[in-house]
Amino acid sequence: MIAIRHLAKRFETESGRVTAMDDLTLEVEAGSFFTLLGPSGCGKSTLLRCLAGLETPDAGEIRIGERVVFSAAARIHVPPNKRRIGMVFQSYAIWPHMTVYQNVAFPLEVQRQPRIRERVDRALAMVELGALGARYASRLSGGQQQRVALARAIVAEPELLLLDEPLSNLDAALRGQMCDELRRLHERLRLTTIYVTHDQAEALSLSDRVAVMREGRFVEIAAPETLYAKPRSVFAAQFIGGANIIEGEARPSGTGSVIETALGRLWSERAASGPVTVFIRPEHVRLLGESDPVVDERNLFAGSVRSDRFIGDSRQLELSLAGGAVLRCKIQGDRPVDRASVARVMILPANVEVLDS
């Protein structure tokens, strides 16, 4: 559905030229939900605006469906209103002096489309706002405004839906609810969707594929499960899930490897040799009580609890181990952990993942 080739964009600033996109190449399958994930300033919103036609790249090509909508070499730049896209902005861009119906009908009226009433009613029903068509947008909650923006984006039956951090202005509970509704809407419409966010939970729960971005480039592109369990880069491992990152020297051991690190000797089921980077998810660092069995003694360490934060469904700990190493740990439970006692820390070799340096 979407193919971009060698896309580049630079901006002039007071401190000099800034590269927002650096030689990006990407394909997105028709009907899929694709997310651009990364920190602020990584170029994800710039890429979305280039797809929409709101920014003009300096180089490269963009194809939507069978049509080239931008080509620097061929000097093609199809304007936004000719690209058959729907877009939801971070601010929603809802007109407060208009009713819900008028907001959603506006793009159809501008394009002089037929059956406006029928199409607006259908779009409002899809976002569960059918009863609020006559209400002024200024009298809506944040979640309702977001739904109006969604209805306006889909009412003209676009080929492509672009969402620029649409949930960032909502509270946590409403954000989770809207994630569910976005996924249900996508499953119903099967509309090719590009979603921009810096929130890893949104990216993992909504997407068919995720592109992790950093400094104007793609770091990794993969399915959410692959990015979480088998990232290929230190940046992706840390940005998604906050992995513990440890440098070491590996040598083969049986079907796996043993790695000398600042933490101590680590065994892994992954074959490796030479300089490596190890990553361990916080939920795979196990804190053992006095009566808890030791399943595997190979990665067993003594330490102490340095910090303990309650986050609702779990606790996040920082553990100090011998030699000054610190590990992040995530455990289930609502009771504070005793910091006075010496902790036993166990990591199963199956959970010691290895990145090739």
N, C-alpha and C positions, 0 to 999 in steps of 0.2 A: 504493500500500500504506500509506504514511504521509502524513498531511497535518497540519501544525501551522500555526496562525494566531495571529499577534500574541502570541506566548508571552513572558512576562516573569517574572523571579524576582529577588528582592532578599533580602539577608541583613543582619541587624543584627550589627555588630561593635563592638569597643571604640572604634574610631576613627570610627564612624558607619555609615550604611547603604551597602552595596555592591551594585551592580547586577551580577548574574551573567549574566542574559539580558535583552536589551533589544529587545522587539518583533520576535521572530524569526518568520519565515514561510518554510515549506519544504514541498516535496513530494518523496517518494522512490518510485520506481517499484517495483512488485512484482518480486521475484527479483533485484534489483540489489545490488551491493556499494557502499555509500555511506560515505565517510569524513569525519569531523569532524577537521580539522587546525588546530593552532594552539599557541601557547606556553602554558605553565602559567598558570592563572588566567583564561583567555579565555572560559570558560563551557561548554566542550565536554562535560566529564564531568557537569556539572549538567544539561545538556540530555538526556544519555543517561539519567540517573537520573529525570528527569521522564517520559521515555518509558516507563521501567520501572515507574513509580508509586512510586518510593522517595523522591521529592521532590514537593511540591505547588507548582505555579506560582502566582504571584499574579494572573496574568491570561492570557487566551487560551484556545485549544482544541487538543486533540490527538485525531486520528482514526487508528485502526489498522484497515485494511480498511474495512468498512462501518460500524464501530462507533465512536462517540465514547467515549473512555476518560477524557477530562478536558474539562471546560468550566467556566470560572470563572463565566460568565453564568448557565448552567443549574445550577450547583452539582453537577456530576457529577464523581466521582472513583472510578474503578474500581480496586480494590486490585490489587497486583502479581500475586497468584496467580490472578486472573481475566482477565489480559490476554493469555494464550497467548504468552508471551515466554520466551526462554532467555537467560541472561546469564552472561558470564565476567568476573570482577572482576580487577583488576590483581594482587591478592594470591592469586588462584585460589580462596580460601575452601574449600580441601580439608580434610576432617576426618581428622586423622592417626590417630585410633583406629579408623577404619573401613578395610575393604579397598577396593580399587578397585571391585569389584562393588557393595559396599554404598553407596559414594559416588554412583555413577551411578544406582543403583536408588532412592535416597532420594526424589527428587521424585515418582516413580511410586507409591511406597508411601504417601506422605503423601496423594496424591490418590486412592488406592485404584483405580489403573488396572489393566486386565487385561493378561495376557501379559507380565508383568514380565521374566521370564528371557529370553524371545525378544527383547524390545526392547533390553534391556541388552546382550545379546550382539551385536546388530546395531550398536549405537552404539559399542561397544568395537572392533568390527572396522573401522568407518569411520575410527577414529583409530589403528588398528594397535596396539591394546593387548589383543587377544583372549586372549593367553597370560598376562596379568598380573592377571586378575580376582581371584585369591585373595591377591594381595600387599597388605600394608598400605601405605597412602598415604605414611606416614612414611619408607618405604624406597624411594621413587621419586626420580628426578632432577628437576630443575626443568622440563625439557622434557616428561617423562612426566606430571608434575602438571598441566602446562598442557593436555595431551591429555585427562586425566581430567576437568578442568573443561569442556572442549569437549564431551566425550561426555555429561556430565551436563546441559549446556545444550541438547543436541539430542535427548535420549532421549525427551522427552515430545512430540516433533514440533511445535514451536512455529511460530507464524506469522512471528515476528520474532526474530532473533538479535542481541543487543547485546554488543559486545566493548569493554571499557574498558582500553585500553593493555595487552593481554594478553601482549605480548612484551617489555615493558620490563625484566623481571627476568632475561632470558636473555642469554647472551654473544652476540657478534656473529655467529659461525658458526651457532649454533643458531637465532638470530633469522632469518637468511636461509633456513634449512631450513624453519622453521615458517611463514614467509611463503608458501613454495611449497605447503606442505601445506594451509594455510588456503584458498588459491586453488583448489586441486584439490577440497577438500571443498565449497566454494561451488559450483563448476561441477557437481559431482555432485548436490547437494541443491537448487540454485537457490532457496535460502532467503534472503529479504530480510534483509540484514545491515547494521547500523550499527556502524562501527568508529571508535574514538577513539584518536588518537595525536598526538604532537608530532614524530614522525619522518617527514620528507618522503619518504625512500626507501620506507618502508612504504606511505605514502599513494599514491604514484605507481605502485608496482608492483602493488598489490592492487585498486585501486578502479575502478569504472565512472564514478563522479563523486566530486568532492571539494568540501567546503565549507571555505574558509579562514576561521577565526574570529579576532576580536580584540576584547577588551574587551566581551564579551557580544553582539557583532553578527556577522553574516555579511559578510565583505569581498568575497568572490567565490565563486561556485559554478559549476563547470565540469568537463569531462573532464580527466584528468591531462595529456594532451598539450596541451590548450588552455591550462591554467594555466601550464605550463612555457614554452611557445613564445610565447603571446600573452596574458600577464596584463594586466589592466586597471588594476592599482593598484601603487603603489610597494611597499606592504607585501607583497603576494603575490610580486612579482618578487624581493624580497630574501629573504623567508622560504623560498621554494622555489628552491633553486639558487644563492643568494647572489649575485645580479646586481650588477654595477657600476652605480651610479645617478649620473647626471650631469644637472645643470640647464643649460638653454640657451635661446637665442632662435633660432627657426627661420624660414627664408624658403623659398619654393618654388624648386626648381631642376630643370628638366625634369619627369620624372614623379615625382621624389622631393623631397628637401629638403636644404639645407645648414644646419647648426646651429652657432652660435658658442657655445663652452663654455670652461670653465677649462682643459680639456684641450687646446684648440685648435679648429680648424675640423673638424667632422665631417660627412661626407656620409652620407645615408641613402636607401634606396630607398622609404621611407615618406613619403607626402605630409604636410607639416605646415607650420604658420605660427603665429608668435607664441611666447609662453612655453611650453616643453615640458620634459618629463623624459625623458631617454634612459636606456635600460637595455641593458647588454651582458653576455652570459653569459661567465664566466671562460674557458670552453673555446673561445670565439670570439675571444679575444685571442691573436693568433699572435706568437710570438717567433721571429724569423728569424735563421738562421745566416748566415755570410758567403757561402755558396754558394747559399742558398735564393733562388728567384726571387721578385720582387715582382709579384704578380698585379695589384694595383691600388694606385697611388701616392696616391690621394686621402686615405686615412686611414693615413698612414705617419708614425710618430713615433720620435724617439730617446729613450732612457731608460736606466735601470740597474736591476739586480735588487736589491731591498731585503731580501727574505727568500725562503727556499727551503725548503719542507717536503716530505719524501717521505711519501706516504700509500699506498704499496703498488702500486696499478695506475697511478699518475700522480704528478705533482709539483704542488704549489700554490705559486705565486709571488706576491710583491707587487712591482710595478714602479713606480719613481719616474720620472715624466716631467717635461719642462720646465715651469716654472711651479708646481711643487710638487704637481701632480696625482698620485694613486696609483691604479693599476689592479690588480685581482686577475686572475690568469692561471692556467689549468690546462693542463698539457702532459703528453704521454705520455713515459715514459722513466724509467730508474733511476739516471742519473748526475747528480750535482750540477751546477748551472748556474754558469758562470764569472761571478762578481759583478764582477770587475775590468774586464771589457770593456763597451763601450757597446752596449746592446741596440737592435735595430731592432724596432719593434712595429707590426704591421699588423692592421687591423680591416676586414673587407669591408663595404661599405655595406649589403649584404643582411642583415648581422648587427647593424646599429645599429637597434634597435627604439625606437619613440617612443610615449610615453604622453601623452595629452591632459591638460594641467594642470587 
